[in-house]
Amino acid sequence: MKKSDFFSRILPVLMLFMTIAINAFGAKPAKQQYYEIKIYRISDKGQEGRVDAYLKEAYLPALHRAGIPVVGVFKPVEADTAFGKLVYVFIPYKTIGQFMQLADKLEKDQVLTQKGKEFLDAPYDNPPFVRYESILLKAFSKMPEFRIPKYTTAPSERIYELRSYESATEAKAAKKIQMFNEGGETGIFETVGSNAVFYGQVLLGSLKPRLMYMTTYADMKSHDDHWKAFRDSDAWKKLSGMEEYKNTVSKANPYLLYPTSYSDF
């Protein structure tokens, strides 16, 4: 028998066994990613311009070279009291190892050192920002990987709502995360069309225990309409009324943001 005849006969059998195996055991679930949110605090337009220039010309390209192809950069909308005071950078990692190795990679990146020199080695009496903080999160099991939303509206019109939910105790925080996962809160957002970028538990950072997540909208009207649909949904009314999920959030902070022109999404 020719080899070509053998493979033509055996291939359908192999495909059948593969199909049976996939149906029997299910596809391998995606590993939960890790996210870093860097928040730069700035005092004026001058610092804002210097942060923008560094991120656009030096930092984001360096992250791309380090194997992180998509990075988000956001600022508070004009109506927010934080307008002109903060810059958010969202960095997704496939593994915790990638996060741990990034600092060494950036330190050895000579292009970053050269292009970011004015920012990285700025005079002590003329710094490019006031301070910055980093928050490390682990993705929820029901949405283990971040998603990139797609809109036709101008970046300045889009709304990326970052929410921070603080809890009184670790047990209450775990219950709130369960409410998103097993309870189905993430599913309600999907049903009403609120495009989520991520849901994550804060591992390192201030104001613990807490979780953070981001939903997105084409514009402010879309934001308002989708939130109304969420609050009015029977599924949310039922879920939020369940005794086991009462008092799981002690403080909720919503931040309305828009993507910068150089953000990757």
N, C-alpha and C positions, 0 to 999 in steps of 0.2 A: 504494500500500500504506500502511495506517495505521502510525503510529509504534509503537503497541502491538503490532501483528502482527509488525513487523520485529524488535523486541526479544525477543518471545517465541520467534522462530525462531533468532535469533543467540545468545541466552543459553546454550542447551545446548552450542553449538559452543565458545563462550568457556570454559565450565566444563570441557569436554573438554581443551582446550589447556592450561588451568591445571593440571589433574590430571596430564597428561603431563609438563609442566615440573617439577612438584614431584617426581614419581617419578624423573625423569631426573637432576635436579641435587640433590635432597634439600632438606630444610628448612634454613634458615640457622641455623647453630649459635648458641647463646646466648653472649653475651660474658662473659668471666670477670669476676666481681665482685671487689671489694676489701673487706676487713674490718678494722676496728680493734677491738682488745681493750684496754680501759682497766682497770687493776688498781689499786684504791685500797687502801693499807695503813693499817690503823687500829689503835689501841692499846687501846681500851676501848669499853664499851657507849655511852658518851656520844658518841664520834666516830662510831660505827656509826649511831646515831640521826640525827645531823646529815647524814651522807652519804645515808642513806635519804630523809630529808625533801627534800634538795636534788634528788636524782635523780627522785623521785616528783613533786614539786610544781613543779620549775623546769626541770631539764635534759631529761628525756624529752619533756615537752610542747614544749620549744624545738626538739628534734630533729624532732619530728613536723611542726612548722611549717616547718622547713627542708627538708621533702620526704623525710624518712626515717621511714616509718610504723611500722616494727617494730624495736624495740630490746630486747635481752635483758639482764636483770640477774640475777646468780647469786652464791651464797655457798657456802663449803665446808660439807659435811655435818658434823653434830655429832661423828661419829667421827674426823674428819680433824684432824690436829694444827694445821691452819691455821684451824680453826673460830673465828669471832669476830675474825679478823685481816685478812681480805681481802674485797673486793667487786669482782666482775668485771662489766664492761659490754661487751656485744657490739653493735657498730654496723656494719651492712652498707651498702656504697656501690655504686651501679650502675656508676660510673666513677671513675677516679682524680681526675678533675676535680671531682667532687662532694665528694670528701675534701678536696681543696685549697681549695675555696671555703667549707667549713663554718665555719672560724674567723671569717672576715669576717661571715658571716651571723649567727653567734651574738653577735659583738661589737655588731652593730647591733640586736639583739633587745632592746627596752626592757622587755618583759615578763620576760624572763630576768634582766635586770639588776636589776629590782625584786624579783621573787620569790626570786632567788638571792642577794640582797645579803648576808645574814648569813653565807652560806657563802663567797661570792666575796671578801668584804671583811672576813673574820674577823680578830680581833686576832692579832698575830704570836705572842703568848704563850699563845694559846688556839686553835690551828688545828683545823679540822674533820677533818683526816687527817694521817698522818705524811708520806707521799709518795704519788705515783701515777706509773705508767708507762704508755706506750702502745705497742702492738705493731701494726704494719701488715702485713697478709697479702694475698696474691693467690690466688684460688680455683684449685683444680686443674681441668685441662681436662675430666676425666671427671665433675666435678660443678661446673659453672661458676657456679651460683647456690645460695644457701643455702636450706634448707627449714625450715618451721615444723612441728614435731611436734604431734600432738594426743593428749591423754590425758584419761581421766575421773578419774584419781586426783588427790588434793589436791596442790597445788604442793610442799608440804613433803615429800611422799613420793616425788616424781619424782627420777630421777637423771640428771644431765647430766654425762657424763664428758668432760672436756677433757684431751687428751693432747698432750704436747710431746716430739718426737723430735729429739734433737741428733745431729749427724754429725761425724765427725773431719775431713772435708774437704768442699770444695764438690762434688767429683766423687761422693763417697759420698752426699751429700745429694740430688744430682740422680738418683742411682740409686734411692734410696728413694722419691722422688716418682714415678719411672718405675714402680716396683713397685706403687704405688697405682693409677696410671693404666693404662698398657699391660699391666702385670703382672696386674691384676685384683683387687687387694686391696680396692678400694672395692666391687667386685661381690660379694665374699664377705660383706662387711658387709650388703649388700642382701639376699643370699640367706638369711642367718640371721635377718634381721629387726631388726638394730640400726639404728634410725632415726638417720641422720646429719644434723646441722645444717649442717656445712661441713667441707671439707678445704682447707688453705691453706699456702702457702709463706711463711715469714717474710721480708719485704722489709726492714723497719726494726724494730729492737728488739734486746734483749740475747740472748746465748747462741747466736748464729749460727755456722754454718749450721744451721737447723732448720726443721721443719714442725710444724704444730699441726692438730688436728682434734677434732670433738666428736660423740659418739654419745649417744643418749638412750634412756631406759627408763622404764616406768611406775612401777617401784619397785625396791628393792634386789634382791629375788628375781629379777625379770625381768632385771636387770643381770647377775647371776651366771649365770643360765641361758643368756643369749645369748652371754656370753663363753665359756662352756663349749662351746656349739655351734660357735662360731668356731674355738676351738683344736682341737676334735675333727674338724673338717671335712676331708675328703680334699683339697679344693682348697687349703686353707691349708697342710696338711702338704707338699703338692707345691711350692707357691710358696715357702714359707719354706726348703725344702731346696735350692733352686736356687743354684748356686755364684755366679752374677752378683750376687745380692742379699745375699750374706753380708757381715757387718760394716758394713752401711749405717747402723746406729743405734748410737751409742756411749753414749747415755744416754736412757732413756725415763722421763718423769715423768707419772703419771696424777693428775688432780685430780677428785675426786668432788664435784659441786656440786648445788644445788637452786635452782629459780627463786624469786625473791622474789614476794610477793603482787602487786606492781605491775609486774612484768616483762610485756612484751608477748607472751611465749611461754614 
